[in-house]
Amino acid sequence: MESENALACLAALSQQTRLDAFRQLVRAGMAGVAAGELARRLGVPQNTLSAHLNVLSHAGLVTSARSGRNIVYRADLSRLNALLRFLVEDCCGGAGCAETAPALSICEPTP
């Protein structure tokens, strides 16, 4: 991951509603959460949530897919992993260490 991509991810997550939404999506895993349900869980209007999801989407942190009448959002765990790897890649002089290993083991969906 390049610095500018990491900055885009960090900027997207630096707002409370977006951070809460992203954490809800991570918790949901590959099942994802419909936009309306996510708005209800977070207690925000759907149009407000839509703007926040758009920011997360542009940063590459969430994906969306239509499911019937709903749009289901999912956290992009591979992008999260890339961000985490970027943040710790120089730990211990770039050699890696046991302390950073857990941060690099976020689950990723199997294709």
Secondary structure, 3 states (H helix, E strand, C coil): CCHHHHHHHHHHHCCHHHHHHHHHHHHHHHHCEEHHHHHHHHCCCHHHHHHHHHHHHHCCCEEEEEECCEEEEEECHHHHHHHHHHHHCCHHHHCCCCCCHHHHCCCCCCC
